[in-house]
Amino acid sequence: MSKSFYDWVKKSSHLALLCLTVSGCASHNPEATAEKISKLGRLQAAEIKGGKFVLRVYYRFDSPGKPLRIYLEGDGRAWLSRSRASRNPSPKNPVALKLAAQDVGENVMYIARPCQYVFFSKNPKCKYPYWTHKRFAPEIIDSVSAVIDIGKKRARANQLEIIGFSGGGAVAILTAARRSDVASIRTLAGNLDHKAWTRHHQIDPLNGSLNAADVAEKVAHIPQTHYVGSRDEIIGSYVAESFRSKTLKDACIKIQVISGVSHTKGWEQVWPDLLRTPVPDC
């Protein structure tokens, strides 16, 4: 990492945090908001074809050969109401992108979920089921994993550190379960057992989606920490606990409740400290 970049971080960190947490930096245009946030983190934009989808990514590869830290976005604006799906799932508040923009690590790559931020003309497969009940479909995981492969190759990385917010937490687990290069997993408000989640809220099941809890045993050997906001009324700690209960070996799995944090608010303030906290040593 160059000295000039550290100088830039030192001078602009207070401005970046302010811009990420107040409405003065917000935009009614999700794409414009994402561009502003990515520039604060010195992240370059790209659209990468992986499987059936073209995904928007933001990345910074400063140290070829070092581990690559992957950030996976949440479900975005999946629903307009309890019964009405959104026409475009691009998030107005891209929590995972905000976290990636704060990360001063050497190799960072943010991956939006399929159908977020990319014109549907480039993504003819984008239909509302892919951000509602099929949000964790096998082809979704295939696409994300394929894009990770491309990013890993470009960064010349050997290992991955995967971080997922909300539904991105499920994608993190499902992706890690089919790979052998994941060194650690962190999730924030992760939907790690969507069956437990839909039962709790008495909403329709996510038919057509894979469930992270079903592969809990496959990733049990990977050091992982799952953070839950104490004020999160959408995904409570019972989801992470249900995930952990599905594995016979939980020495590598830590669940931590973060005081004062809701589902979408407060994560960017605590993230620098959480990122410095080691995952379980197992």
ZAGU-991641 format. One line per 8 residues: number of its first residue (from 1); their letters; for each residue x, y, z of N, C-alpha, C. Coordinates in Angstrom, 1 decimal. Layout:
% residues N
NUM> A> X/Y/Z/X/Y/Z/X/Y/Z  ... .
END
This chain:
% residues 282
1> MSKSFYDW> 0.8/-1.2/0.0/0.0/0.0/0.0/0.9/1.2/0.0  0.6/2.2/-0.8/1.5/3.3/-1.0/1.3/4.3/0.2  2.3/5.1/0.5/2.2/6.1/1.6/1.2/7.1/1.2  1.1/7.5/-0.1/0.1/8.5/-0.5/-1.3/8.1/-0.2  -1.6/6.8/-0.3/-2.9/6.3/-0.1/-3.2/6.4/1.4  -2.3/6.1/2.3/-2.5/6.2/3.7/-2.7/7.7/4.1  -2.0/8.6/3.4/-2.2/10.0/3.7/-3.6/10.4/3.3  -4.0/9.9/2.1/-5.4/10.2/1.6/-6.4/9.7/2.6 .
9> VKKSSHLA> -6.2/8.5/3.1/-7.2/7.9/4.1/-7.2/8.8/5.4  -6.1/9.2/5.8/-6.0/10.0/7.1/-6.7/11.3/6.9  -6.5/11.9/5.8/-7.1/13.3/5.5/-8.6/13.2/5.3  -9.1/12.1/4.7/-10.4/12.1/4.2/-11.4/11.2/5.0  -10.8/10.5/6.0/-11.7/9.5/6.7/-12.9/10.1/7.3  -12.7/11.3/8.0/-13.8/12.0/8.6/-14.8/12.4/7.6  -14.4/12.9/6.5/-15.3/13.3/5.4/-16.1/12.1/4.9  -15.4/11.0/4.7/-16.0/9.8/4.1/-17.1/9.3/5.0 .
17> LLCLTVSG> -16.8/9.2/6.3/-17.7/8.7/7.3/-18.9/9.6/7.4  -18.7/10.9/7.3/-19.8/11.9/7.3/-20.7/11.7/6.1  -20.1/11.5/5.0/-20.8/11.4/3.7/-21.6/10.1/3.6  -21.1/9.1/4.3/-21.7/7.8/4.3/-22.9/7.7/5.2  -23.0/8.6/6.2/-24.0/8.5/7.2/-25.0/9.6/7.3  -24.9/10.6/6.5/-25.9/11.7/6.5/-26.5/11.8/5.1  -27.6/12.4/5.1/-28.4/12.5/3.8/-27.7/13.5/2.9  -26.8/14.3/3.3/-26.2/15.2/2.4/-25.5/14.6/1.2 .
25> CASHNPEA> -25.1/13.3/1.4/-24.4/12.6/0.3/-25.3/11.7/-0.4  -26.6/11.7/-0.1/-27.6/10.7/-0.6/-28.1/11.2/-2.0  -28.6/10.2/-2.7/-29.2/10.6/-4.0/-30.4/9.7/-4.2  -31.4/10.2/-4.9/-32.6/9.4/-5.2/-32.2/8.3/-6.3  -31.1/8.5/-6.9/-30.6/7.5/-7.9/-29.6/6.5/-7.3  -30.0/5.3/-7.2/-29.1/4.3/-6.5/-27.8/4.2/-7.2  -27.7/4.3/-8.6/-26.5/4.2/-9.3/-25.6/5.3/-8.9  -26.1/6.5/-8.9/-25.3/7.7/-8.6/-24.8/7.6/-7.1 .
33> TAEKISKL> -25.6/7.1/-6.2/-25.2/7.0/-4.8/-24.0/6.0/-4.8  -24.1/4.9/-5.5/-23.1/3.9/-5.5/-21.8/4.4/-6.0  -21.8/5.2/-7.1/-20.7/5.8/-7.7/-20.0/6.8/-6.7  -20.7/7.6/-6.0/-20.2/8.5/-5.0/-19.4/7.7/-3.9  -20.1/6.7/-3.4/-19.5/5.9/-2.3/-18.2/5.2/-2.7  -18.3/4.6/-3.9/-17.1/3.9/-4.4/-15.9/4.8/-4.6  -16.1/6.1/-5.1/-15.0/7.0/-5.3/-14.4/7.4/-4.0  -15.2/7.5/-2.9/-14.6/7.8/-1.6/-13.6/6.7/-1.2 .
41> GRLQAAEI> -13.9/5.4/-1.6/-13.1/4.3/-1.2/-12.0/4.0/-2.2  -11.9/4.9/-3.3/-10.9/4.7/-4.3/-11.1/3.3/-5.0  -12.4/3.0/-5.2/-12.8/1.7/-5.9/-13.1/2.0/-7.3  -12.6/1.1/-8.2/-13.0/1.2/-9.6/-14.2/0.4/-9.9  -15.0/0.8/-10.9/-16.2/0.2/-11.3/-16.0/-0.7/-12.5  -16.7/-1.8/-12.5/-16.7/-2.7/-13.7/-18.0/-3.5/-13.7  -18.3/-4.1/-14.8/-19.4/-5.0/-15.0/-18.8/-6.3/-15.5  -19.1/-7.4/-14.8/-18.4/-8.7/-15.2/-19.5/-9.7/-15.4 .
49> KGGKFVLR> -19.4/-10.5/-16.4/-20.3/-11.6/-16.7/-19.9/-12.8/-16.0  -20.8/-13.3/-15.2/-20.6/-14.6/-14.5/-21.8/-15.5/-14.6  -21.7/-16.6/-15.2/-22.9/-17.4/-15.4/-23.9/-16.7/-16.2  -25.1/-16.7/-15.7/-26.3/-16.1/-16.4/-26.4/-14.6/-16.3  -25.6/-14.0/-15.4/-25.8/-12.6/-15.1/-24.5/-11.8/-15.3  -24.7/-10.5/-15.6/-23.7/-9.5/-15.5/-23.8/-8.8/-14.2  -22.7/-8.8/-13.4/-22.7/-8.2/-12.1/-21.9/-6.9/-12.0  -22.4/-5.9/-11.3/-21.6/-4.7/-11.0/-20.7/-5.0/-9.9 .
57> VYYRFDSP> -19.4/-4.6/-10.1/-18.4/-4.7/-9.0/-17.7/-3.4/-8.9  -17.2/-3.2/-7.7/-16.2/-2.1/-7.4/-15.0/-2.7/-6.7  -13.8/-2.3/-7.1/-12.7/-3.1/-6.6/-11.4/-2.2/-6.5  -10.5/-2.7/-5.7/-9.2/-2.0/-5.6/-8.2/-3.1/-5.4  -7.3/-3.4/-6.3/-6.2/-4.4/-6.1/-4.9/-3.7/-6.0  -4.4/-3.5/-4.8/-3.2/-2.8/-4.5/-1.9/-3.7/-4.3  -2.2/-5.0/-3.9/-1.1/-5.9/-3.6/-1.3/-7.2/-4.2  -0.9/-7.4/-5.5/-1.1/-8.8/-6.1/-0.5/-9.9/-5.3 .
65> GKPLRIYL> -1.3/-10.9/-5.1/-0.8/-12.1/-4.4/-1.3/-12.2/-3.0  -1.7/-11.0/-2.4/-2.3/-11.0/-1.1/-3.7/-11.4/-1.1  -4.3/-11.8/0.1/-5.7/-12.3/0.1/-6.6/-11.2/-0.4  -7.7/-11.7/-1.0/-8.7/-10.8/-1.6/-9.9/-10.8/-0.7  -10.3/-9.6/-0.2/-11.5/-9.4/0.6/-12.7/-9.1/-0.2  -13.7/-10.0/-0.1/-14.9/-9.9/-1.0/-16.1/-9.3/-0.1  -16.8/-8.3/-0.6/-18.0/-7.8/0.1/-19.2/-8.1/-0.8  -20.2/-8.7/-0.2/-21.4/-9.1/-0.9/-22.6/-8.3/-0.4 .
73> EGDGRAWL> -23.3/-7.7/-1.3/-24.4/-6.8/-0.9/-25.7/-7.5/-0.5  -26.5/-6.8/0.2/-27.8/-7.3/0.7/-28.8/-7.5/-0.4  -30.0/-7.7/-0.1/-31.1/-8.0/-1.0/-31.5/-6.7/-1.8  -31.2/-5.6/-1.2/-31.6/-4.3/-1.9/-33.1/-4.0/-1.7  -33.6/-3.3/-2.7/-35.0/-3.0/-2.7/-35.8/-4.1/-3.4  -36.0/-5.1/-2.6/-36.7/-6.3/-3.2/-38.2/-6.1/-3.3  -38.7/-5.5/-2.3/-40.2/-5.3/-2.2/-40.5/-3.8/-2.0  -41.7/-3.4/-2.6/-42.2/-2.1/-2.3/-43.2/-2.1/-1.2 .
81> SRSRASRN> -43.8/-3.3/-1.0/-44.7/-3.5/0.1/-44.7/-5.0/0.4  -45.5/-5.4/1.4/-45.4/-6.9/1.8/-45.8/-7.8/0.6  -46.6/-7.2/-0.3/-47.1/-8.1/-1.4/-46.8/-7.6/-2.8  -46.0/-6.5/-2.9/-45.7/-5.9/-4.2/-44.2/-5.9/-4.4  -43.7/-6.6/-5.4/-42.2/-6.7/-5.7/-41.8/-5.4/-6.3  -40.5/-5.0/-6.1/-39.9/-3.9/-6.7/-39.6/-4.2/-8.2  -39.6/-3.2/-9.0/-39.2/-3.4/-10.4/-37.6/-3.4/-10.5  -37.0/-2.8/-9.6/-35.5/-2.7/-9.6/-35.0/-2.9/-8.2 .
89> PSPKNPVA> -34.1/-3.9/-8.0/-33.7/-4.2/-6.6/-32.4/-3.4/-6.2  -32.0/-2.5/-7.0/-30.8/-1.8/-6.6/-31.0/-1.1/-5.3  -30.1/-1.2/-4.3/-30.3/-0.7/-3.0/-30.1/0.8/-2.9  -31.0/1.5/-2.2/-30.8/2.9/-2.0/-29.8/3.2/-0.9  -29.7/2.2/0.0/-28.7/2.2/1.1/-27.8/1.0/1.0  -26.7/1.1/0.1/-25.9/-0.1/-0.1/-24.9/-0.3/1.1  -25.3/-1.0/2.1/-24.5/-1.1/3.3/-23.2/-1.8/3.0  -23.2/-2.9/2.3/-21.9/-3.6/2.0/-21.0/-2.7/1.2 .
97> LKLAAQDV> -21.5/-1.9/0.3/-20.6/-1.0/-0.4/-20.0/0.1/0.5  -20.8/0.6/1.4/-20.2/1.5/2.4/-19.1/0.9/3.3  -19.3/-0.4/3.6/-18.2/-1.0/4.4/-17.0/-1.3/3.5  -17.2/-1.6/2.3/-16.0/-1.9/1.4/-15.3/-0.6/1.2  -16.0/0.6/1.1/-15.4/1.9/0.8/-14.5/2.3/2.0  -14.9/1.8/3.2/-14.1/2.2/4.4/-12.9/1.3/4.6  -12.9/0.1/3.9/-11.8/-0.9/4.1/-10.5/-0.4/3.5  -9.5/-0.3/4.2/-8.2/0.2/3.7/-7.3/-1.0/3.5 .
105> GENVMYIA> -7.9/-2.2/3.4/-7.1/-3.4/3.0/-6.5/-3.3/1.7  -5.6/-4.2/1.4/-4.8/-4.2/0.1/-5.6/-4.6/-1.1  -6.4/-5.6/-1.0/-7.2/-6.1/-2.1/-8.7/-6.2/-1.7  -9.5/-5.4/-2.3/-10.9/-5.3/-1.9/-11.8/-5.4/-3.1  -12.9/-6.2/-3.0/-13.8/-6.3/-4.2/-15.2/-6.4/-3.6  -16.0/-5.4/-4.1/-17.5/-5.4/-3.7/-18.2/-6.0/-4.9  -19.2/-6.9/-4.6/-20.0/-7.5/-5.7/-21.5/-7.2/-5.3  -22.1/-6.5/-6.2/-23.6/-6.3/-6.1/-24.3/-7.6/-6.4 .
113> RPCQYVFF> -25.5/-7.8/-5.9/-26.3/-9.0/-6.2/-26.8/-8.9/-7.7  -27.1/-10.0/-8.3/-27.6/-10.0/-9.6/-28.8/-9.1/-9.8  -28.8/-8.3/-10.9/-29.9/-7.4/-11.2/-29.8/-6.1/-10.5  -28.8/-5.9/-9.7/-28.6/-4.6/-9.0/-27.6/-3.7/-9.9  -28.0/-2.5/-10.2/-27.1/-1.5/-10.8/-26.8/-1.7/-12.2  -27.2/-2.8/-12.8/-26.9/-3.1/-14.2/-28.1/-3.0/-15.1  -28.1/-2.3/-16.2/-29.2/-2.2/-17.1/-29.8/-3.6/-17.4  -31.1/-3.7/-17.3/-31.7/-5.0/-17.6/-31.5/-5.5/-19.1 .
121> SKNPKCKY> -31.2/-4.5/-19.9/-30.9/-4.9/-21.3/-29.7/-5.7/-21.4  -28.8/-5.6/-20.4/-27.6/-6.4/-20.4/-27.8/-7.7/-19.6  -29.0/-7.8/-18.9/-29.3/-8.9/-18.1/-30.7/-9.4/-18.4  -30.9/-10.0/-19.5/-32.2/-10.4/-19.9/-32.9/-11.5/-19.0  -32.0/-12.1/-18.2/-32.6/-13.1/-17.2/-33.2/-12.4/-16.0  -33.0/-11.1/-15.8/-33.4/-10.4/-14.6/-34.9/-10.3/-14.6  -35.6/-11.1/-13.8/-37.0/-11.0/-13.5/-37.2/-11.0/-12.0  -38.3/-10.5/-11.6/-38.5/-10.2/-10.1/-38.3/-11.4/-9.2 .
129> PYWTHKRF> -38.5/-12.7/-9.7/-38.3/-13.8/-8.8/-36.8/-13.8/-8.3  -35.9/-13.3/-9.1/-34.5/-13.4/-8.7/-34.1/-12.3/-7.6  -35.0/-11.5/-7.2/-34.8/-10.7/-6.0/-35.9/-10.8/-5.0  -36.8/-11.8/-5.2/-37.8/-12.2/-4.2/-37.6/-13.6/-3.7  -38.4/-14.6/-4.2/-38.3/-15.9/-3.7/-37.1/-16.7/-4.2  -36.5/-16.3/-5.3/-35.4/-17.0/-5.9/-34.1/-16.3/-5.7  -34.0/-15.4/-4.7/-32.8/-14.6/-4.4/-31.6/-15.4/-4.1  -31.7/-16.6/-3.7/-30.6/-17.5/-3.4/-30.6/-18.7/-4.3 .
137> APEIIDSV> -31.1/-18.6/-5.5/-31.2/-19.7/-6.4/-29.8/-20.2/-6.8  -29.7/-21.5/-7.2/-28.4/-22.0/-7.6/-27.7/-21.1/-8.6  -28.4/-20.6/-9.6/-27.8/-19.8/-10.7/-27.3/-18.5/-10.1  -27.9/-18.0/-9.0/-27.4/-16.8/-8.4/-26.0/-17.1/-7.8  -25.9/-18.1/-7.1/-24.6/-18.5/-6.4/-23.6/-18.8/-7.5  -24.0/-19.5/-8.6/-23.1/-19.8/-9.7/-22.5/-18.5/-10.2  -23.3/-17.5/-10.4/-22.9/-16.2/-11.0/-21.9/-15.5/-10.1  -22.3/-15.4/-8.8/-21.4/-14.7/-7.9/-20.0/-15.4/-7.8 .
145> SAVIDIGK> -20.0/-16.7/-7.7/-18.8/-17.5/-7.6/-17.9/-17.3/-8.8  -18.6/-17.3/-10.0/-17.8/-17.1/-11.2/-17.1/-15.7/-11.3  -17.8/-14.7/-10.8/-17.3/-13.3/-10.7/-16.1/-13.3/-9.7  -16.3/-14.0/-8.6/-15.2/-14.0/-7.6/-14.0/-14.7/-8.3  -14.2/-15.7/-9.1/-13.0/-16.4/-9.7/-12.3/-15.3/-10.6  -13.0/-14.5/-11.3/-12.4/-13.5/-12.2/-11.6/-12.5/-11.3  -12.2/-12.0/-10.3/-11.6/-11.1/-9.4/-10.3/-11.6/-8.7  -10.4/-12.9/-8.3/-9.3/-13.5/-7.7/-8.1/-13.7/-8.7 .
153> KRARANQL> -8.4/-14.0/-9.9/-7.4/-14.1/-10.9/-6.7/-12.8/-11.2  -7.5/-11.7/-11.3/-7.0/-10.4/-11.6/-6.2/-9.9/-10.4  -6.6/-10.2/-9.2/-5.8/-9.8/-8.0/-4.6/-10.7/-7.7  -4.6/-11.8/-8.4/-3.6/-12.9/-8.2/-3.5/-13.3/-6.8  -4.7/-13.5/-6.2/-4.9/-13.9/-4.8/-5.0/-15.4/-4.7  -4.6/-15.9/-3.6/-4.7/-17.3/-3.3/-5.8/-17.6/-2.4  -6.1/-16.7/-1.5/-7.2/-16.9/-0.5/-8.2/-15.7/-0.5  -9.4/-16.1/0.0/-10.5/-15.1/0.0/-10.9/-14.9/1.5 .
161> EIIGFSGG> -11.3/-13.7/1.8/-12.0/-13.3/3.0/-13.4/-12.8/2.6  -14.4/-13.5/2.9/-15.7/-13.1/2.4/-16.6/-12.5/3.5  -17.2/-11.4/3.1/-18.0/-10.6/4.0/-19.4/-10.4/3.4  -20.5/-10.7/4.0/-21.8/-10.5/3.5/-22.7/-9.8/4.4  -23.5/-8.9/3.8/-24.5/-8.2/4.6/-25.9/-8.7/4.2  -26.7/-9.0/5.3/-28.1/-9.4/5.1/-28.2/-10.6/4.2  -28.9/-10.5/3.1/-29.0/-11.6/2.2/-27.6/-12.0/1.6  -26.7/-11.0/1.6/-25.3/-11.3/1.1/-24.6/-12.2/2.1 .
169> GAVAILTA> -25.1/-12.3/3.3/-24.5/-13.3/4.2/-24.9/-14.7/3.8  -26.1/-14.9/3.4/-26.5/-16.2/2.8/-25.6/-16.6/1.6  -25.5/-15.6/0.7/-24.7/-15.8/-0.5/-23.2/-16.1/-0.1  -22.7/-15.5/0.9/-21.3/-15.8/1.4/-21.2/-17.2/1.8  -22.1/-17.7/2.6/-22.1/-19.1/3.1/-22.2/-20.1/1.9  -23.2/-19.8/1.1/-23.5/-20.7/0.0/-22.3/-20.8/-1.0  -21.7/-19.6/-1.2/-20.5/-19.6/-2.1/-19.3/-20.3/-1.5  -19.1/-20.0/-0.2/-18.0/-20.7/0.5/-18.1/-22.2/0.5 .
177> ARRSDVAS> -19.3/-22.7/0.6/-19.6/-24.1/0.7/-19.1/-24.9/-0.5  -19.0/-24.2/-1.7/-18.5/-24.9/-2.9/-17.1/-24.5/-3.3  -16.4/-23.9/-2.4/-15.0/-23.4/-2.7/-14.0/-24.0/-1.7  -12.8/-24.0/-2.0/-11.7/-24.5/-1.1/-10.7/-23.4/-0.8  -11.0/-22.1/-1.2/-10.0/-21.0/-1.0/-10.5/-20.0/-0.1  -11.5/-20.2/0.7/-12.1/-19.2/1.7/-11.4/-19.4/3.0  -10.7/-18.3/3.4/-9.9/-18.3/4.7/-10.8/-17.9/5.9  -11.8/-17.1/5.6/-12.7/-16.6/6.7/-14.0/-16.1/6.1 .
185> IRTLAGNL> -15.0/-16.0/7.0/-16.3/-15.5/6.6/-16.8/-14.6/7.7  -17.3/-13.4/7.4/-17.9/-12.5/8.3/-19.3/-12.2/7.7  -20.3/-12.2/8.5/-21.6/-11.7/8.1/-22.1/-10.7/9.0  -22.9/-9.7/8.5/-23.6/-8.7/9.3/-25.1/-8.8/9.0  -25.9/-9.0/10.0/-27.3/-9.2/9.9/-27.6/-10.2/8.8  -26.8/-11.3/8.8/-26.9/-12.3/7.7/-28.1/-13.1/7.8  -28.8/-13.4/6.7/-29.9/-14.3/6.6/-29.4/-15.7/6.4  -29.0/-16.3/7.5/-28.3/-17.6/7.4/-29.2/-18.8/7.5 .
193> DHKAWTRH> -30.5/-18.5/7.7/-31.4/-19.6/7.7/-32.8/-19.0/7.3  -33.0/-18.9/6.0/-34.2/-18.2/5.5/-35.5/-19.0/5.9  -35.4/-20.2/6.1/-36.6/-21.0/6.6/-37.0/-20.5/8.0  -36.0/-20.4/8.9/-36.3/-19.9/10.2/-36.8/-18.5/10.1  -36.3/-17.7/9.2/-36.6/-16.3/9.1/-38.1/-16.1/8.6  -38.4/-16.9/7.6/-39.8/-16.7/7.0/-40.8/-17.2/8.0  -40.5/-18.3/8.7/-41.4/-18.8/9.8/-41.6/-17.7/10.8  -40.6/-17.1/11.3/-40.6/-16.1/12.3/-41.5/-15.0/11.9 .
201> HQIDPLNG> -41.4/-14.5/10.7/-42.2/-13.3/10.2/-43.5/-13.7/9.6  -43.7/-15.0/9.5/-45.0/-15.5/8.9/-45.2/-14.9/7.5  -44.1/-15.1/6.7/-44.2/-14.7/5.3/-44.0/-15.9/4.4  -44.2/-15.7/3.1/-44.1/-16.8/2.2/-42.7/-17.4/2.2  -42.5/-18.7/2.1/-41.1/-19.2/2.0/-40.4/-18.8/0.7  -39.1/-18.9/0.7/-38.3/-18.5/-0.4/-38.1/-19.8/-1.3  -39.2/-20.2/-1.9/-39.2/-21.4/-2.8/-38.3/-21.1/-4.0  -37.4/-22.0/-4.3/-36.5/-21.8/-5.4/-35.1/-21.3/-4.9 .
209> SLNAADVA> -35.0/-21.1/-3.6/-33.7/-20.6/-3.1/-33.0/-21.7/-2.3  -31.7/-21.7/-2.4/-30.9/-22.5/-1.5/-30.9/-21.9/-0.1  -30.7/-22.7/0.9/-30.7/-22.2/2.3/-29.3/-22.4/2.9  -28.7/-21.3/3.4/-27.4/-21.4/4.0/-27.3/-22.4/5.1  -28.3/-22.5/5.9/-28.3/-23.4/7.0/-28.1/-24.9/6.5  -28.5/-25.2/5.3/-28.4/-26.5/4.8/-26.9/-26.9/4.5  -26.1/-25.9/4.4/-24.6/-26.2/4.1/-23.8/-25.8/5.3  -24.4/-25.6/6.5/-23.6/-25.2/7.7/-22.5/-26.1/8.0 .
217> EKVAHIPQ> -22.7/-27.4/7.8/-21.7/-28.4/8.2/-20.5/-28.3/7.2  -20.8/-28.0/5.9/-19.8/-27.9/4.9/-18.8/-26.8/5.2  -19.2/-25.7/5.9/-18.4/-24.6/6.1/-17.9/-24.5/7.6  -18.2/-25.5/8.3/-18.0/-25.5/9.8/-16.5/-25.3/10.1  -15.6/-25.7/9.2/-14.2/-25.7/9.4/-13.6/-24.3/9.1  -14.4/-23.4/8.5/-13.9/-22.1/8.2/-14.1/-21.1/9.3  -13.1/-20.4/9.8/-13.3/-19.4/10.8/-14.3/-18.4/10.4  -15.3/-18.1/11.3/-16.4/-17.2/10.9/-17.0/-16.5/12.1 .
225> THYVGSRD> -17.4/-15.3/11.8/-18.1/-14.5/12.8/-19.3/-13.9/12.2  -20.4/-14.0/12.9/-21.7/-13.6/12.5/-22.2/-12.5/13.4  -22.3/-11.2/12.9/-22.7/-10.1/13.7/-24.2/-9.8/13.6  -24.8/-9.5/14.7/-26.2/-9.3/14.7/-26.4/-7.9/15.5  -27.3/-7.1/14.9/-27.6/-5.8/15.6/-28.6/-6.0/16.7  -28.3/-5.4/17.8/-29.2/-5.5/19.0/-30.6/-4.9/18.7  -30.7/-4.0/17.7/-31.9/-3.3/17.4/-32.5/-3.8/16.1  -32.0/-4.9/15.6/-32.4/-5.4/14.3/-33.7/-6.2/14.4 .
233> EIIGSYVA> -34.8/-5.6/13.9/-36.1/-6.2/13.9/-36.4/-7.0/12.7  -35.5/-7.1/11.8/-35.7/-7.8/10.5/-35.0/-9.2/10.7  -33.8/-9.2/11.0/-33.0/-10.5/11.2/-32.4/-10.5/12.6  -33.0/-11.2/13.5/-32.5/-11.3/14.9/-31.5/-12.4/15.0  -31.0/-12.5/16.2/-30.0/-13.5/16.5/-30.4/-14.9/16.4  -31.8/-15.2/16.4/-32.3/-16.5/16.3/-31.9/-17.1/14.9  -31.7/-16.3/13.9/-31.3/-16.8/12.6/-29.9/-17.4/12.6  -29.0/-16.6/13.2/-27.6/-17.1/13.3/-27.5/-18.3/14.2 .
241> ESFRSKTL> -28.3/-18.3/15.3/-28.3/-19.4/16.2/-28.9/-20.7/15.5  -29.9/-20.5/14.7/-30.4/-21.7/13.9/-29.4/-22.2/13.0  -28.6/-21.3/12.3/-27.6/-21.7/11.4/-26.5/-22.6/12.2  -26.1/-22.0/13.3/-25.0/-22.7/14.1/-25.5/-24.1/14.6  -26.8/-24.2/14.9/-27.3/-25.5/15.5/-27.3/-26.6/14.4  -27.1/-26.2/13.2/-27.1/-27.2/12.1/-25.8/-27.9/11.9  -24.8/-27.4/12.6/-23.4/-28.0/12.5/-23.1/-28.8/13.8  -22.3/-29.9/13.6/-21.9/-30.6/14.8/-20.6/-30.1/15.4 .
249> KDACIKIQ> -19.9/-29.2/14.6/-18.7/-28.6/15.0/-18.8/-27.1/14.9  -18.9/-26.4/16.1/-19.1/-25.0/16.1/-17.9/-24.2/16.7  -16.8/-24.9/16.8/-15.6/-24.2/17.4/-15.2/-23.0/16.6  -15.4/-23.1/15.3/-15.0/-22.0/14.4/-16.0/-20.9/14.2  -17.2/-21.0/14.9/-18.3/-20.1/14.6/-18.6/-19.3/15.9  -18.5/-18.0/15.6/-18.8/-17.0/16.7/-20.0/-16.1/16.3  -20.9/-15.9/17.2/-22.1/-15.0/17.0/-21.9/-13.9/18.0  -21.9/-12.7/17.5/-21.8/-11.5/18.4/-22.8/-10.5/18.1 .
257> VISGVSHT> -23.5/-10.1/19.2/-24.6/-9.1/19.1/-23.9/-7.7/19.3  -24.2/-6.8/18.4/-23.6/-5.4/18.4/-24.6/-4.4/18.9  -24.3/-3.8/20.0/-25.2/-2.9/20.7/-25.5/-1.7/19.8  -26.8/-1.3/19.8/-27.2/-0.1/19.2/-27.3/-0.1/17.7  -27.1/-1.2/17.1/-27.1/-1.3/15.6/-28.4/-2.0/15.2  -29.1/-1.4/14.1/-30.3/-2.0/13.6/-29.9/-2.8/12.3  -30.9/-3.1/11.5/-30.6/-3.9/10.4/-29.7/-3.2/9.4  -30.0/-1.9/9.1/-29.2/-1.2/8.1/-28.5/0.0/8.7 .
265> KGWEQVWP> -28.7/0.4/9.9/-28.1/1.6/10.5/-27.1/1.2/11.6  -25.9/1.9/11.5/-24.9/1.7/12.5/-23.7/0.9/12.2  -23.9/0.1/11.1/-22.8/-0.9/10.8/-21.5/-0.1/10.3  -21.7/0.9/9.5/-20.5/1.6/9.1/-19.7/2.3/10.2  -20.4/2.7/11.3/-19.7/3.3/12.4/-18.8/2.3/13.1  -19.3/1.0/13.3/-18.6/0.0/14.1/-17.7/-0.9/13.2  -17.8/-0.8/11.9/-17.1/-1.7/11.0/-15.6/-1.7/11.2  -15.0/-0.5/11.2/-13.5/-0.5/11.4/-13.0/-1.3/12.5 .
273> DLLRTPVP> -13.7/-1.2/13.7/-13.3/-2.0/14.9/-13.6/-3.5/14.7  -14.7/-3.8/14.1/-15.1/-5.2/13.9/-14.1/-5.9/12.9  -13.7/-5.1/11.9/-12.8/-5.7/10.9/-11.4/-6.0/11.5  -11.1/-5.2/12.5/-9.8/-5.4/13.1/-9.8/-6.6/14.1  -11.0/-7.0/14.5/-11.2/-8.1/15.4/-11.0/-9.5/14.7  -10.1/-10.3/15.1/-9.8/-11.6/14.5/-11.0/-12.5/14.5  -11.2/-13.3/13.5/-12.2/-14.3/13.5/-11.7/-15.4/14.4  -12.5/-16.4/14.8/-12.1/-17.4/15.7/-10.9/-18.2/15.2 .
281> DC> -10.0/-18.5/16.2/-8.8/-19.3/15.8/-9.2/-20.8/16.0  -9.4/-21.5/14.9/-9.8/-22.9/15.1/-8.9/-23.8/14.1 .
END
